[in-house]
Every structure is written in structure tokens, then in C-alpha cells.
Amino acid sequence: MTSVAAQHLPFDLDDPYRSLSLNTATTKRWTLAEAVDGAARAGLGAIGLWRDRVDEIGADTAAKIVRDAGLRVSSLCRGGFLTQPDDRQTALDDNRRAIDDAATLGTQELVMVVGGMPDRKLAAARARVDERLAQLAPYAAERGIRLALEPLHPMFCADRAVISTLAQALTMAQPYPAETVGVVVDTFHIWWDPALEAQIAEAGAAGRISSYQVCDWLNPMTADPLLSRGMMGDGVIDFTTIGRWVRAAGYRGDVEVEIFNADIWAGDGREVIETMKQRYRDLVLPALVG
């Protein structure tokens, strides 16, 4: 498995793309092999994998494709969906499979989208996340995998994630070692939070920042809020300020670009990556370098 040290390389303007990761959701039409080839040809250092693409060919084959291309797997997405009251064992089994796949792929980080509200009992849904996280954490720790809790924007609380802020994610992570449970800093989901600077600092001080994911918040939004992610610079997010906070918090890991956007999905993947590189170099990287 790739070591933590190998993933945490200093950001470098002379080699700007070695810490840049293409999340396979950004080039949704591509197979895993096509996404790996596109990322490698573009000179990126890493790729973030979604389980749908891994499942198409199996984790062993996926790991070999990535390894042969000389890339790192920055994260595997996603585990989670722990809130349903009547499918506890199914959820646990699926997450254990995801943990095993992450270990096979050589990434430390398994992104956890914890699940929404199956009924009107929000507190009960969050309690089930706590309960099931306690059952999964030892299994993950034995395999060297960190469960990376991702807070999602509050508009997704009902259907996707009952964790809406970094503060909530950090509270859920607190009972566990930092190398076992971390948090995801995703600009799309948390840019609006007035307490964000303090929360990023707290996450960094605890060594819990698992991933820094970037994309923009489009204004106006699309008809489907889920597909309202834009390329950096096409929306309202201040990447300079957030990037400085992330750097000050001590994060030196890969930066994933994860975009759900129908227009981007319909475009040429190679052109998408070239635009991604330019926007990353101009808008994101300078704040991380300092």
C-alpha cells in the first residue's frame, strides 16, 4: 500500500501537477483505464477513483492499471450510507468491501458519504452513523485505511449526508485515532460556512485532513443542484482564501478535482483535463505554495 509520506509531497510551482488528482467523476464517460491514461498523459500525479469504475474491472486489475501508469490513488469514493434503520448488515458488509478495495488500490483514504434521512428523525440517523462508524473503524485500522468523513452542503442533508459541517465531521471523528478517521475538505460543500477557517485549522491540528477536493459553486445553479459543480473560476468560491487556510493547517496531500456537471461530462475529456490544469495552476496552487 502507498505510504502516507509518499502521498504528501510539497506543492511546487516548478512541478505544478504532481499533486493534482483527476477524480473519475469529472470525466464520467471515461472508463477507469481511459481516465488513468488521460491523467498520466497530462502529467498529473494522482487519480481519485469511484467504486463504479473499479467494480467494472475489479480492484486488482484497477490497481495494476494505475500502478503501471505511475500514478497514485488519492482516494476511493465512496463508502458510507449508514443511516437506514433496517439494513445495518448490508451497509456494514458493503463498507468492508470498500475498505478492502481501498487497501488493494493502495490508497489510505476511503471517502465516506454517510447517508441521508430515512424518516423525520434526524438525530436518530446521526446516531446510527456513530454506531456503525464504531463497528467499521477497527476493520479499517487493521487494513491501514482511513475513513474520510465528508460533510455535504446542508441542502443534501435529507438524501445524502446528515453531516453538513466540518465541525460535525470532526466531532464524529474525535473518538478515533487521526490515522483511522479523518475529514474531507470539499470546497463545493463547505465554502459558505462562517466558521470554516477555525474548522480547517482544527482539522489540521488534529492531523485529520484526509483530502482537499476542489470545484466551484455555480451561480445561478443548474436545475439539478447535484450537477451545479463547476470548473474552478466559473463560480463564486474564493480558492485563494480557502487554500491559504488549508496550507496553514499543514495539509500537503493531493488536490482532487471532482466535478458533477452535465456540460463538462459531455465535453472532450482531454480538453477538460487541460482546462482543469490551467485553472488549478492559476487559481488553486498559488495559495497552497504560499
Residue pairs with C-beta under 8 A, 6 or more apart in sequence:
1 103
1 106
1 107
1 108
1 144
2 72
2 73
2 106
2 107
2 108
4 108
4 179
6 72
7 46
7 72
7 74
7 108
7 253
7 254
8 252
8 253
9 18
9 19
9 45
9 252
10 252
11 19
11 247
11 252
11 285
11 288
11 289
12 18
12 19
12 289
13 285
13 286
13 289
16 277
16 280
16 281
16 285
17 42
17 43
17 44
17 45
17 277
17 280
17 281
18 44
18 45
19 45
19 46
19 252
19 253
19 254
19 255
20 44
20 45
20 46
20 254
20 255
20 257
20 276
20 277
20 280
21 39
21 44
21 45
21 46
21 47
21 48
21 72
21 74
21 75
21 254
21 255
21 256
21 257
22 35
22 38
22 39
22 42
22 44
22 46
22 47
22 48
22 256
22 257
22 273
22 276
23 47
23 48
23 50
23 77
23 213
23 256
23 257
23 258
23 259
24 30
24 32
24 35
24 47
24 48
24 49
24 50
24 53
25 50
25 77
25 258
25 259
25 260
26 257
26 258
26 259
26 264
26 272
26 276
27 34
27 35
27 38
27 265
27 269
27 272
27 273
28 260
28 265
29 265
29 269
30 38
30 269
31 53
31 56
31 57
32 49
32 53
32 54
32 56
32 57
32 62
32 65
33 57
33 65
34 269
35 47
35 53
35 269
36 47
36 65
36 66
36 69
36 71
37 69
38 269
38 270
38 273
39 46
39 47
39 69
39 71
39 273
40 69
40 70
40 71
41 270
42 270
42 273
42 274
42 277
43 277
44 71
44 273
44 277
45 71
45 72
45 254
46 71
46 72
46 73
46 74
46 254
46 256
47 66
47 71
47 72
47 73
47 74
48 73
48 74
48 75
48 76
48 77
48 211
48 213
48 254
48 256
48 258
49 62
49 66
49 73
49 75
49 76
49 77
49 105
49 107
50 76
50 77
50 78
51 76
51 77
51 78
51 98
51 101
53 62
54 62
54 76
54 101
54 105
57 65
59 100
59 101
59 104
59 105
60 104
62 105
63 73
63 104
63 105
63 106
66 72
66 73
66 105
66 106
67 106
72 106
72 107
72 254
73 105
73 106
73 107
74 107
74 109
74 211
74 253
74 254
74 256
75 107
75 109
75 110
75 111
75 148
75 210
75 211
75 256
76 98
76 101
76 102
76 105
76 107
76 109
76 110
76 111
77 110
77 111
77 113
77 258
78 98
78 110
78 111
78 112
78 113
78 150
79 94
79 95
79 98
79 99
79 110
79 111
79 112
79 113
79 136
79 147
80 95
80 111
80 112
80 113
80 114
80 115
80 150
80 161
81 91
81 94
81 113
81 114
81 115
82 91
82 95
82 114
82 115
82 128
82 129
82 132
82 133
83 114
83 115
83 116
83 117
83 118
83 125
83 126
83 128
83 129
83 162
84 91
84 115
84 118
84 128
85 118
85 119
85 124
85 128
88 128
88 132
91 132
92 132
92 135
92 136
95 132
95 136
96 136
96 139
98 110
99 110
99 136
99 139
99 140
99 143
99 145
100 143
102 108
102 109
102 110
102 143
102 145
103 143
103 144
103 145
107 145
108 144
108 145
108 146
108 210
109 145
109 146
109 148
109 182
109 210
109 211
110 140
110 145
110 146
110 147
110 148
111 148
111 150
111 184
111 210
111 211
112 147
112 148
112 149
112 150
113 150
113 152
113 160
113 161
114 129
114 149
114 150
114 161
114 162
114 163
115 125
115 129
115 160
115 161
115 162
116 125
116 156
116 157
116 158
116 159
116 160
116 161
116 162
117 125
117 157
117 158
117 159
117 162
118 125
119 125
122 157
122 162
125 162
126 162
126 163
129 162
129 163
129 172
130 172
133 147
133 172
133 176
133 181
134 175
136 147
137 147
137 176
137 180
137 181
140 146
140 147
140 180
140 181
141 177
141 179
141 180
146 179
146 180
146 181
146 182
146 210
147 180
147 181
147 182
148 181
148 182
148 183
148 184
148 210
148 211
149 163
149 169
149 172
149 173
149 181
149 182
149 183
149 184
150 161
150 163
150 169
150 183
150 184
150 186
150 189
151 161
151 163
151 164
151 165
151 166
151 168
151 169
151 183
151 184
151 186
151 189
151 190
152 160
152 161
152 163
152 164
152 186
152 189
153 164
153 188
153 189
153 190
153 192
154 164
155 225
156 189
156 225
156 226
157 164
163 169
163 172
165 190
165 193
165 195
165 199
166 183
166 185
166 190
166 193
166 196
166 199
166 200
166 202
166 203
167 195
167 199
169 183
169 184
170 183
170 199
170 202
170 203
170 206
170 208
172 181
173 181
173 182
173 183
173 206
173 208
178 206
178 207
178 208
179 207
181 208
182 203
182 208
182 209
182 210
182 211
183 203
183 208
183 209
183 210
184 210
184 211
184 213
185 200
185 203
185 209
185 211
185 212
185 213
185 242
185 246
185 251
186 211
186 213
186 214
186 258
187 213
187 214
187 215
187 216
187 217
187 237
187 239
187 242
188 213
188 215
188 216
188 217
188 229
188 237
190 196
190 199
191 217
191 236
191 237
191 238
191 242
193 199
196 242
196 245
197 245
200 209
200 242
200 245
200 246
200 248
200 249
201 245
201 248
201 249
203 209
203 249
204 246
204 248
204 249
204 250
204 251
205 249
205 250
207 250
209 246
209 249
209 250
209 251
209 253
210 253
211 253
211 254
211 256
212 246
212 251
212 253
212 254
212 255
212 256
213 255
213 256
213 257
213 258
214 232
214 239
214 255
214 256
214 257
214 258
214 280
214 284
215 229
215 230
215 231
215 232
215 257
215 258
215 259
216 229
216 230
216 231
216 232
216 233
216 234
216 235
216 236
216 237
217 228
217 229
217 230
217 235
217 236
217 237
218 228
218 229
218 230
218 234
218 235
218 261
219 235
219 236
221 228
222 228
222 261
222 262
226 260
227 260
227 261
227 262
228 260
228 261
229 258
229 259
229 260
229 261
230 259
230 261
231 259
231 261
231 264
231 275
231 276
231 279
232 239
232 257
232 276
232 279
232 280
232 283
232 284
233 279
233 282
233 283
239 283
239 284
239 287
240 283
240 286
240 287
241 287
242 287
243 284
243 285
243 286
243 287
243 288
244 287
244 290
246 287
246 288
247 287
247 288
247 289
247 290
255 280
255 284
255 285
255 288
257 276
257 280
264 272
